[in-house]
Amino acid sequence: MRAAFEPSAPRDLLRGFAALLVAAAVVISVLFGTGVYVIYRSEMIRDAEVLATSVAEALLAQERDLLLAPAEPGVVAVRLAEEHFAAFDRRMRRYLQPFGIYKIKIYDAGSLIVYSTDVPLIGRADPDNPLLRQVLAGGATLSEIKRRGQVADLGGGVRFDVDVVETYLPIRHESRVIGSFEVYLDLGRQYEQLGSSVALSVVVGVLIVLVAFAVLFAFARYGAARYALVLSEFAHRDATDQLTGALNHHVLLEKTEELRGRLGDGEGQRGTVCLALIEVDQFPALVDAAAPVTVDEALRGVSGAIREQMRDDELLGRHRGGTFLAVLARSDLSDAVLFGERIRRAVSNTTTPGGGRSVTASVGITRCLPDDDVATAVRRAEDALRRAKSDGRDCVRAV
């Protein structure tokens, strides 16, 4: 749960959201492309059925007298007399070729092929054809797409790996199904159009998705930036004392270890720093004598006076009450003592608001060697501070 409040959380959330958007875009594109393909393919089959139906109805209307003949008294069947075959076949080839139809079969009610542009098939029966059985039994128009390894077109040419729609249409006399057309429609050109249409639709769909997701990502990025700003404010409040702006004690200890690491030899050996413990003299008495606002202003003034004497790479934290701990990026104790004197003089120039009593400070100085624990060094600084207080306050002592 705490990970959601880490400074890197907004960036991690934004990266996760971007990855989710990419994955969603891929899934949507695949599903969209599949859906468009299925829809276009269904429309292609429907158009093929409409064309096959129109051709078959026109053909039957034109050739009804040749194709429908009495089989017995009162019964009409699908027939084609041998003497009419040659002329009928020429008309069929001339009539069907412009429609992209490369083969047609005409069945009687017993699944026998009465006529076909593929002449060797004439006279054969196809009782095991499931679509043909359904059409002859129920009178519905049925279609399916098949890939043929080799087909002969109406002009006598041979083509390989052809996608065709095979459409079965009932032949009716009055209300009875007496036969069926089987129309083979070449889908080569339609499949080329299908591929380009699907590709174009997917490109347009992907562009729309990308634009929509770009807008979403922009909003998410703005939200992440606001979230990062809020986290930064919370982190700053957690790290610093709200009254004086100095680091809180636990943050100061962490950053002190980081500073010692930077000052080390680069091989794990920590560097030496000096600690200055600065306490406002008679702070409890100041609290009792002055208004809370006055005490707060005095502490801010002391904090500001200390910070003005410090380098940018040095640390200042609030130790407790009226006590501050300065971590100095310098290893020479005498240099740290001079720093303490400058602090003492700067603080002595601080007064409480309204021209009230002046403020003084006692300073305890010590070194924190590479092998030292920071807490141990702080206790030595406290010893030095107690010595300064016992020597009359408003002075600097070092151990």
Secondary structure as UniProt FT lines:
FT   HELIX           2..5
FT   TURN            7..8
FT   HELIX           9..67
FT   STRAND          68..72
FT   TURN            73..74
FT   STRAND          75..78
FT   HELIX           82..84
FT   HELIX           85..96
FT   HELIX           97..99
FT   STRAND          101..108
FT   TURN            109..110
FT   STRAND          112..116
FT   HELIX           119..121
FT   TURN            122..123
FT   TURN            127..128
FT   HELIX           130..138
FT   STRAND          142..152
FT   TURN            154..155
FT   STRAND          158..173
FT   TURN            174..175
FT   STRAND          176..186
FT   HELIX           188..239
FT   TURN            242..244
FT   HELIX           249..263
FT   STRAND          273..280
FT   TURN            281..282
FT   HELIX           283..289
FT   HELIX           292..308
FT   TURN            312..313
FT   STRAND          315..320
FT   TURN            321..322
FT   STRAND          323..328
FT   HELIX           333..348
FT   TURN            353..355
FT   STRAND          361..368
FT   TURN            370..371
FT   HELIX           374..390
FT   TURN            391..392
FT   STRAND          396..398
//
